[in-house]
Amino acid sequence: LGVIAQNVARTLVMYGGTVVESGPTRAVFGSQAHPYTQGLFAARPRLGAARVPGARLPTIAGSVPELADLPAGCPFAGRCPRTIAACHATLPPAMALGAGHEARCIRLVDAT
């Protein structure tokens, strides 16, 4: 992620073959909106952080679905801690978050 932050102007975060978040790298890194993006950032090791014996990095619960058998709706719904029934019904449209930053998550409406 450090290499991306320093060398890429625009970032796309994909899950299950779908872009779930996109935008200027600074915006995506500064304000992760989609739960998958948040999970990726939470799971990264941090340079200089004290090592705690036996501690493990956070992981994203569940298992990755087969691309040929993706469920209807949001491809991340089966692993997302914020899933509601509507997440399984249809792929949410990309929601503008500002200055070219977008994310596909029904629950973003709850946060605005």
C-alpha positions as CSV (number, residue, x, y, z in Angstrom):
1,L,0.0,0.0,0.0
2,G,2.9,2.3,0.6
3,V,4.1,2.0,-2.9
4,I,0.6,2.7,-4.2
5,A,0.3,5.8,-2.0
6,Q,3.5,7.2,-3.3
7,N,3.2,6.3,-7.0
8,V,-0.4,6.1,-8.1
9,A,-2.7,9.1,-8.8
10,R,-6.0,7.0,-8.8
11,T,-6.9,3.9,-6.9
12,L,-9.5,1.2,-7.7
13,V,-10.4,-1.3,-5.0
14,M,-12.0,-4.4,-6.5
15,Y,-13.9,-7.3,-4.9
16,G,-15.4,-10.2,-6.8
17,G,-14.6,-8.5,-10.1
18,T,-16.5,-5.4,-9.2
19,V,-15.0,-2.0,-8.4
20,V,-16.3,-1.3,-4.9
21,E,-14.3,2.0,-4.3
22,S,-12.4,4.3,-6.6
23,G,-11.0,7.8,-6.6
24,P,-7.9,9.8,-6.2
25,T,-5.4,7.8,-4.1
26,R,-5.2,10.5,-1.5
27,A,-9.0,10.4,-1.0
28,V,-9.3,6.6,-0.9
29,F,-6.4,6.3,1.5
30,G,-7.6,9.2,3.6
31,S,-11.2,8.1,3.9
32,Q,-11.8,4.4,3.2
33,A,-15.6,4.3,2.6
34,H,-16.3,0.7,1.5
35,P,-16.2,-2.0,4.2
36,Y,-13.8,-4.1,2.1
37,T,-11.4,-1.2,1.7
38,Q,-11.6,-0.7,5.5
39,G,-10.8,-4.4,6.0
40,L,-7.8,-4.3,3.7
41,F,-6.3,-1.2,5.5
42,A,-7.0,-2.8,8.9
43,A,-5.1,-6.0,7.9
44,R,-1.9,-4.3,6.9
45,P,1.2,-4.4,9.1
46,R,2.4,-1.1,10.4
47,L,6.1,-0.2,10.2
48,G,7.5,0.7,13.6
49,A,4.6,-0.7,15.5
50,A,5.5,-2.7,18.6
51,R,5.2,-6.4,18.1
52,V,3.0,-8.2,20.6
53,P,3.9,-11.8,21.1
54,G,1.2,-14.0,19.7
55,A,-0.8,-11.1,18.2
56,R,-2.1,-11.5,14.7
57,L,-3.1,-9.0,12.1
58,P,-6.9,-8.5,11.8
59,T,-8.5,-10.5,9.0
60,I,-11.8,-10.2,7.0
61,A,-14.2,-12.9,8.2
62,G,-15.6,-15.5,5.9
63,S,-14.3,-16.9,2.7
64,V,-13.8,-15.6,-0.8
65,P,-16.6,-16.7,-3.2
66,E,-15.9,-18.4,-6.5
67,L,-16.1,-15.8,-9.3
68,A,-18.3,-18.2,-11.3
69,D,-20.8,-18.4,-8.3
70,L,-21.0,-14.9,-7.1
71,P,-24.3,-14.2,-5.3
72,A,-26.7,-11.5,-6.4
73,G,-26.2,-8.1,-5.0
74,C,-23.0,-6.8,-3.5
75,P,-20.2,-9.4,-4.0
76,F,-18.9,-8.6,-0.5
77,A,-22.2,-9.1,1.3
78,G,-21.4,-12.6,2.5
79,R,-18.3,-11.3,4.4
80,C,-19.3,-7.7,5.3
81,P,-20.0,-6.9,9.0
82,R,-22.6,-4.3,7.9
83,T,-24.7,-6.5,5.6
84,I,-28.5,-6.0,5.6
85,A,-31.1,-7.8,3.5
86,A,-30.9,-5.2,0.7
87,C,-27.2,-6.0,0.2
88,H,-28.2,-9.4,-1.2
89,A,-30.8,-8.0,-3.6
90,T,-28.9,-5.8,-6.1
91,L,-25.5,-4.4,-6.7
92,P,-25.6,-0.9,-5.3
93,P,-24.8,2.0,-7.6
94,A,-21.5,3.9,-7.1
95,M,-22.2,6.7,-4.7
96,A,-20.3,10.0,-5.1
97,L,-18.3,10.9,-2.0
98,G,-16.6,14.0,-3.5
99,A,-13.9,15.0,-6.0
100,G,-14.1,11.7,-8.0
101,H,-14.2,9.4,-5.0
102,E,-16.9,6.8,-5.2
103,A,-18.0,3.7,-3.4
104,R,-20.6,1.0,-3.9
105,C,-22.3,0.4,-0.6
106,I,-26.0,0.6,0.4
107,R,-24.9,1.4,4.0
108,L,-23.2,4.6,2.9
109,V,-26.6,6.2,2.7
110,D,-26.9,5.5,6.5
111,A,-23.6,7.3,7.1
112,T,-24.6,10.5,5.2
